């Protein structure tokens, strides 16, 4: 098997064959499509088996004369994607085929990827809600606090709108939770807006808002949709006591609209206990995926990266 796995650079990738593989994979996801990777990665190559039967995207950066694989912004899970059966032996074979030119890897694998051997891994948490049941049955599993928040929004007679722009939701996040966290800079916000417009152009985007008071946007919900999965890719809320449970109300409206379908609502996280409670409040089940770290750095490369981080004032690669 390993002999049939080859590394190819970005310019060698056949985008049509690649995307057909992701669409037909037992574990395909939004983040692995070529157009998505082209947006969020500075550059990327891939490990490919056969005629794109299995693929493993590798987002690559180069710093201090060192090539390393990293997790791009707005991307939760990558790893190995496969049309035929996928077992631990396949993931292991692909990891053994990593080119020697890659000295460091810090990457989130996807839910179906398991590894064996002496690899450094950490477990990340995700939450998913199957929407095949009736809305009444799904809502019956809501936590009491979730129901209370939705009731507050209904009592406040919030207005639901579906003509909110990506920029409006991003600005709502930027000046509320984003300001508090300081997680994104101008580059990340610009990338997010480009990504949302691309999803909108492809008719894969569901974006809605909750309006209260004098045309005040209280919350925004951004969901990216594939054939059978809805990914809560981004949300924003006005952080004040008069929020009236606007975000839970928006999520509940989406669940009501998509109930009795073969879709999965993917909440895209989280390891944060507060967010985990929020997602579990909708009856979502916990799933997990691995963060994989492979360190092949020699002493000179390690010293160079440490110096680079020090000069730029950053804590990671």
C-alpha positions in Angstrom: 0.0 0.0 0.0 2.7 2.4 1.0 4.4 2.0 -2.4 1.2 3.3 -4.1 1.2 6.5 -1.9 3.0 9.5 -3.4 3.5 13.1 -2.5 2.4 15.7 -5.1 2.8 19.4 -5.0 -0.2 21.8 -5.3 0.4 22.4 -9.0 0.3 18.7 -9.7 -3.1 18.1 -8.1 -6.0 17.4 -10.3 -8.7 19.5 -8.7 -11.6 17.6 -10.3 -10.3 14.2 -9.2 -9.5 15.5 -5.8 -13.0 17.0 -5.2 -14.7 13.8 -6.5 -12.7 11.8 -4.0 -13.7 14.1 -1.1 -17.4 14.0 -2.2 -17.4 10.2 -2.4 -15.3 9.6 0.7 -16.8 7.8 3.7 -15.5 10.7 5.8 -15.4 13.7 3.3 -15.9 17.1 4.8 -16.2 20.7 3.8 -12.6 21.7 4.8 -10.9 19.2 2.4 -12.3 20.4 -0.9 -9.6 21.9 -3.1 -11.4 25.3 -3.4 -11.6 25.5 0.4 -8.0 24.7 0.9 -7.0 27.1 -1.9 -8.7 29.9 0.2 -7.4 29.1 3.7 -3.9 27.8 2.9 -0.8 29.8 2.0 0.2 26.7 0.1 -0.5 23.0 0.2 0.5 19.7 -1.2 -0.9 16.2 -0.6 -0.3 12.5 -0.3 -2.4 10.6 -2.8 -3.0 6.9 -3.2 -3.7 5.4 -6.7 -6.0 7.4 -8.9 -7.2 9.6 -6.0 -8.8 6.7 -4.1 -7.4 8.1 -0.8 -6.0 11.6 -0.2 -4.3 13.4 2.6 -4.0 17.2 2.3 -0.9 18.9 3.8 -1.0 22.6 4.4 2.6 23.7 4.4 4.5 26.7 5.6 8.2 27.5 5.5 10.0 29.4 8.3 13.6 29.5 9.3 14.5 27.1 6.4 12.1 24.5 7.8 8.9 23.1 6.2 6.1 22.3 8.6 2.5 21.2 8.3 -0.1 23.3 10.2 -3.8 23.7 10.7 -5.2 26.6 8.6 -7.6 29.1 10.1 -11.3 28.3 9.9 -10.5 24.6 9.4 -11.4 22.0 12.0 -10.5 18.6 10.7 -8.3 17.3 7.8 -6.3 14.1 7.7 -6.9 11.1 5.5 -10.0 10.9 3.3 -10.9 7.6 1.6 -13.5 6.2 -0.9 -12.8 2.5 0.0 -12.7 1.1 3.5 -10.7 3.2 6.0 -8.8 1.5 8.8 -6.0 2.4 11.2 -3.5 0.7 8.9 -4.3 3.1 6.1 -3.7 6.2 8.3 -0.5 4.7 9.5 0.7 4.0 6.0 0.1 7.6 4.9 1.9 9.0 8.0 4.9 6.7 7.1 4.8 8.2 3.6 5.3 11.8 4.8 8.2 13.3 2.8 11.5 13.7 4.6 11.4 17.4 3.7 8.6 18.0 6.3 10.3 18.4 9.7 7.3 19.2 11.8 3.5 18.4 11.7 0.8 19.8 13.9 -2.5 18.8 12.3 -6.1 17.8 13.3 -7.1 14.5 11.8 -10.8 13.8 11.2 -13.2 11.7 13.3 -12.6 8.4 11.4 -8.8 8.6 11.5 -7.1 6.5 14.1 -3.3 6.0 14.5 -1.2 3.4 16.1 2.5 3.5 17.0 4.5 6.1 18.9 2.8 9.2 17.8 2.0 12.2 20.0 -1.8 12.8 19.9 -4.3 14.9 21.9 -8.1 14.4 21.8 -10.3 17.2 20.6 -14.1 17.4 21.2 -16.8 18.1 18.8 -20.6 18.0 19.0 -23.1 16.8 16.4 -26.9 16.6 16.2 -28.7 14.3 13.9 -31.7 16.0 12.4 -33.6 12.9 11.1 -36.1 12.9 13.9 -39.2 15.2 14.1 -38.6 18.7 15.5 -40.8 17.8 18.6 -38.6 14.8 19.4 -35.3 16.8 18.9 -36.6 19.7 21.0 -37.6 17.2 23.8 -33.9 16.5 24.3 -33.0 20.2 24.8 -31.7 21.3 28.2 -33.9 23.4 30.4 -31.7 26.4 30.1 -31.8 26.2 26.3 -35.6 26.1 26.3 -35.6 29.0 28.7 -33.4 31.1 26.4 -35.5 30.3 23.4 -38.7 31.2 25.3 -37.1 34.6 26.2 -36.4 35.3 22.6 -40.0 34.3 21.6 -41.4 36.6 24.3 -39.3 39.5 23.1 -40.7 39.0 19.6 -37.4 39.0 17.9 -37.4 39.3 14.1 -35.8 36.6 12.0 -34.0 37.9 8.8 -32.1 36.0 6.1 -30.6 38.9 4.3 -27.8 39.6 6.7 -24.4 40.1 5.0 -21.2 38.3 6.0 -19.7 41.7 6.9 -22.5 42.4 9.3 -22.1 39.2 11.2 -18.3 39.5 11.2 -18.5 43.1 12.6 -20.9 41.9 15.3 -18.4 39.3 16.4 -15.4 41.7 16.0 -16.8 44.3 18.4 -18.2 41.9 21.0 -16.6 38.4 21.6 -13.8 39.1 19.1 -12.8 42.2 21.0 -12.8 40.3 24.3 -10.8 37.4 22.9 -8.4 39.2 20.5 -8.3 36.0 18.6 -8.3 37.4 15.0 -6.4 40.2 13.3 -7.3 42.1 10.1 -5.8 39.2 8.0 -8.1 36.6 9.6 -11.2 38.8 9.4 -10.5 39.5 5.7 -10.0 35.7 5.0 -13.3 34.9 6.8 -15.2 37.4 4.7 -13.7 36.0 1.5 -14.6 32.4 2.6 -18.2 33.3 3.4 -18.7 35.1 0.1 -17.3 32.0 -1.7 -19.7 29.7 0.2 -22.5 32.1 -0.7 -21.6 32.1 -4.3 -21.7 28.3 -4.3 -25.1 28.4 -2.6 -23.7 26.5 0.3 -24.3 29.2 2.9 -27.2 29.7 5.3 -26.9 33.1 7.1 -29.5 34.5 9.3 -29.9 37.1 12.0 -32.0 38.0 15.0 -33.2 41.7 15.1 -34.5 43.3 18.3 -35.3 46.9 19.2 -34.6 49.7 16.7 -33.2 47.5 13.9 -30.5 46.1 16.3 -28.7 43.0 15.1 -28.5 40.9 18.3 -27.1 37.6 16.8 -26.0 36.1 13.6 -25.8 32.5 12.6 -23.6 31.3 9.7 -23.9 27.7 8.5 -22.0 26.0 5.7 -24.0 23.2 4.0 -22.8 20.2 2.1 -24.9 17.3 0.8 -25.6 15.8 4.3 -23.9 18.0 6.8 -24.6 21.5 8.1 -21.5 23.1 9.8 -21.9 26.0 12.2 -18.9 27.7 10.8 -19.4 31.1 12.5 -21.7 32.9 14.9 -21.9 36.2 16.7 -23.9 37.8 19.4 -24.4 41.1 21.1 -22.9 40.6 24.5 -25.4 42.3 26.8 -28.1 41.3 29.2 -30.8 42.3 26.7 -29.8 39.7 24.2 -33.0 37.7 24.9 -31.4 34.3 24.0 -31.1 35.4 20.3 -28.4 32.9 19.3 -30.2 29.8 20.7 -33.4 31.0 19.1 -31.6 31.2 15.7 -30.2 27.7 16.1 -33.6 26.4 17.1 -35.2 27.9 14.0 -32.6 26.2 11.8 -33.2 22.9 13.6 -36.9 23.2 13.1 -36.4 24.0 9.3 -34.0 21.0 8.8 -35.7 18.4 11.0 -36.7 15.1 9.4 -33.8 15.2 7.0 -30.7 13.1 6.7 -28.6 16.0 7.8 -26.2 16.3 10.7 -25.8 19.7 12.4 -22.1 19.9 13.2 -21.5 22.5 15.9 -17.7 22.5 15.1 -16.4 22.1 18.7 -15.6 22.7 21.4 -12.9 22.0 24.0 -14.1 25.1 25.8 -16.4 23.9 28.7 -18.8 26.8 28.3 -19.3 26.3 24.6 -19.6 22.5 25.2 -22.5 23.0 27.6 -24.1 25.4 25.1 -24.0 22.8 22.3 -25.0 19.9 24.5 -28.0 22.0 25.5 -29.5 21.2 22.0 -29.1 17.4 22.6 -25.9 17.2 20.5 -23.8 14.1 21.0 -20.1 14.3 21.8 -17.6 13.1 19.1 -13.9 13.3 19.1 -11.0 13.7 16.7 -7.2 13.6 17.1 -4.6 16.4 17.0 -1.4 14.8 15.7 2.1 16.1 16.3 5.1 14.8 14.6 8.4 16.4 15.5 11.5 15.7 13.3 13.3 19.0 14.0 17.0 18.8 14.3 18.7 21.1 16.9 19.5 23.8 14.3 16.0 23.9 12.9 14.6 24.1 16.5 16.9 26.9 17.4 15.9 28.8 14.2 12.2 28.4 14.8 12.6 29.5 18.4 14.5 32.6 17.3 11.8 33.3 14.7 9.1 33.1 17.3 11.0 35.3 19.6 11.5 38.0 17.0 7.9 38.0 16.0 6.5 37.7 19.5 4.5 34.5 18.8 4.0 31.4 20.9 3.5 28.9 18.1 5.1 27.9 14.8 
